[in-house]
């Protein structure tokens, strides 16, 4: 009932064509990937501030910085969450509560496998070919490992990360091509 750490993570909707999405698809995406995490922060942030310690991490996606058309539902909702966090984070850091977003790229997880399966079904392309191409297209030429993700998250939740707030940390093997 009184957590010191909150990690929000919502699975994204299936990739698709925006022409086929209905209003309810958009509302479902906003509810799970933006409004749900905001509700969780609303329930926990004041208690963290009263106790003088809190760490909130929202796991979003690199698609916040590199939007992909087929992930439009996810891009939009996660971008909304990112914008909200930018405002909230700066109001809490003086109470030792940090709020950050982790923007993962391709990681060797079940979620990635589901995404590739959806792409395979939609395009008729072979699952293994898509899987290999995605790894080869990354500058690291591989998928990130869950342990790498976990260590990053653990650091941001530590006492030593108290001066990091309102940030969007890309962990994508260098796939984002920009400076900012």
C-alpha positions as CSV (number, residue, x, y, z in Angstrom):
1,X,0.0,0.0,0.0
2,X,3.0,2.4,0.4
3,X,5.4,1.5,-2.4
4,X,8.7,3.3,-2.7
5,X,9.1,2.1,-6.3
6,X,6.6,2.0,-9.1
7,X,7.3,0.5,-12.5
8,X,4.6,1.0,-15.1
9,X,4.6,-1.2,-18.1
10,X,1.8,-1.9,-20.6
11,X,1.9,-4.1,-23.6
12,X,1.2,-2.3,-26.8
13,X,-1.6,-3.1,-29.2
14,X,-1.1,-5.2,-32.3
15,X,0.5,-3.3,-35.1
16,X,-1.8,-2.4,-37.9
17,X,-3.1,0.1,-40.4
18,X,-4.6,3.3,-38.9
19,X,-7.3,3.2,-41.5
20,X,-8.7,0.1,-39.9
21,X,-8.6,1.4,-36.3
22,X,-11.9,2.4,-34.7
23,X,-12.4,5.0,-32.0
24,X,-12.5,2.2,-29.4
25,X,-9.0,1.0,-30.5
26,X,-7.7,4.5,-29.8
27,X,-9.4,4.7,-26.4
28,X,-8.2,1.3,-25.4
29,X,-4.6,2.3,-26.3
30,X,-4.9,5.6,-24.3
31,X,-6.4,3.8,-21.4
32,X,-3.7,1.1,-21.1
33,X,-0.6,3.0,-22.1
34,X,-1.2,6.5,-20.9
35,X,-4.2,6.9,-18.5
36,X,-3.4,3.6,-16.6
37,X,0.2,4.7,-15.7
38,X,-1.0,8.2,-14.8
39,X,-3.6,6.7,-12.5
40,X,-0.9,4.6,-10.8
41,X,1.3,7.6,-10.3
42,X,-1.6,9.6,-8.9
43,X,-2.1,6.8,-6.3
44,X,1.5,6.6,-5.2
45,X,3.4,9.9,-5.8
46,X,2.1,11.8,-2.7
47,X,2.9,9.0,-0.3
48,X,6.4,8.7,-1.8
49,X,6.9,12.5,-1.3
50,X,5.6,12.3,2.3
51,X,8.1,9.5,3.0
52,X,10.9,11.4,1.2
53,X,11.8,8.7,-1.3
54,X,10.3,7.4,-4.4
55,X,11.2,6.1,-7.8
56,X,8.8,5.9,-10.7
57,X,9.7,4.3,-14.0
58,X,7.5,4.2,-17.0
59,X,8.5,1.7,-19.7
60,X,7.4,3.2,-23.0
61,X,9.2,2.5,-26.3
62,X,11.8,3.9,-28.6
63,X,8.8,4.6,-30.9
64,X,8.3,7.8,-28.8
65,X,11.4,9.1,-30.6
66,X,11.2,7.0,-33.8
67,X,7.5,6.7,-34.6
68,X,6.5,3.7,-36.7
69,X,3.3,4.1,-38.7
70,X,2.1,0.5,-37.9
71,X,2.5,1.3,-34.2
72,X,0.4,4.4,-34.3
73,X,-1.8,3.5,-31.4
74,X,1.3,2.8,-29.2
75,X,3.3,5.8,-30.5
76,X,0.4,8.2,-29.7
77,X,-0.5,6.9,-26.2
78,X,3.1,6.5,-25.1
79,X,4.0,10.0,-26.4
80,X,1.1,11.4,-24.3
81,X,2.5,9.7,-21.2
82,X,6.0,11.0,-21.9
83,X,4.6,14.6,-22.1
84,X,2.7,14.2,-18.9
85,X,5.8,12.9,-17.1
86,X,7.9,15.8,-18.3
87,X,5.7,18.1,-16.3
88,X,5.1,16.0,-13.2
89,X,8.7,14.9,-12.6
90,X,10.0,18.4,-12.0
91,X,7.4,19.0,-9.3
92,X,8.5,16.0,-7.2
93,X,12.3,15.8,-7.3
94,X,12.8,18.3,-4.4
95,X,11.0,15.6,-2.3
96,X,13.5,12.9,-3.5
97,X,10.9,11.4,-5.9
98,X,12.2,10.9,-9.4
99,X,10.0,10.0,-12.4
100,X,11.7,8.8,-15.6
101,X,10.8,6.9,-18.8
102,X,12.8,4.0,-20.3
103,X,12.4,3.8,-24.0
104,X,13.5,0.3,-25.0
105,X,14.3,-0.8,-28.5
106,X,14.4,-4.4,-29.6
107,X,14.8,-6.7,-26.7
108,X,14.7,-10.5,-26.7
109,X,11.4,-10.8,-24.9
110,X,8.0,-12.3,-25.4
111,X,6.6,-8.9,-26.4
112,X,9.2,-8.7,-29.3
113,X,8.3,-12.2,-30.5
114,X,4.6,-11.2,-30.5
115,X,5.4,-8.1,-32.5
116,X,7.4,-10.1,-35.1
117,X,4.6,-12.7,-35.3
118,X,2.1,-9.9,-36.0
119,X,4.4,-8.5,-38.7
120,X,4.8,-11.9,-40.2
121,X,1.1,-12.5,-40.3
122,X,0.4,-9.1,-41.8
123,X,3.1,-9.3,-44.5
124,X,3.2,-13.0,-45.2
125,X,7.0,-12.9,-44.6
126,X,8.8,-15.6,-42.6
127,X,9.1,-15.0,-38.9
128,X,12.8,-16.0,-38.8
129,X,13.7,-13.6,-41.6
130,X,12.0,-10.7,-39.9
131,X,13.7,-11.6,-36.6
132,X,17.2,-11.7,-38.2
133,X,16.7,-8.5,-40.2
134,X,15.6,-6.6,-37.1
135,X,18.8,-7.7,-35.2
136,X,21.0,-7.0,-38.2
137,X,19.5,-3.5,-38.7
138,X,20.5,-2.5,-35.2
139,X,23.9,-1.0,-34.8
140,X,24.7,-3.5,-32.1
141,X,23.6,-6.2,-34.5
142,X,21.6,-8.0,-31.8
143,X,18.7,-7.8,-29.5
144,X,19.0,-6.4,-26.1
145,X,18.9,-8.8,-23.2
146,X,16.4,-8.6,-20.4
147,X,19.2,-8.5,-17.9
148,X,20.5,-5.3,-19.5
149,X,17.1,-3.8,-19.2
150,X,16.7,-4.9,-15.6
151,X,20.1,-3.4,-14.6
152,X,19.2,-0.1,-16.2
153,X,15.9,0.0,-14.4
154,X,17.5,-1.0,-11.1
155,X,20.0,1.9,-11.4
156,X,17.2,4.4,-12.0
157,X,15.4,3.1,-8.9
158,X,18.5,3.4,-6.7
159,X,19.4,6.2,-4.3
160,X,22.3,7.1,-6.6
161,X,19.9,8.2,-9.3
162,X,18.3,10.9,-7.3
163,X,19.5,13.7,-9.6
164,X,18.0,12.0,-12.7
165,X,14.3,13.0,-13.3
166,X,12.0,13.7,-16.2
167,X,14.3,11.9,-18.5
168,X,13.6,9.6,-21.4
169,X,16.4,7.0,-21.5
170,X,16.8,5.2,-24.8
171,X,18.2,1.7,-24.5
172,X,18.1,0.6,-28.1
173,X,21.6,-0.5,-29.1
174,X,22.2,2.8,-30.9
175,X,19.3,2.6,-33.3
176,X,18.0,6.1,-32.7
177,X,19.9,8.2,-35.3
178,X,19.6,11.6,-33.6
179,X,21.6,13.6,-31.2
180,X,18.7,14.6,-28.9
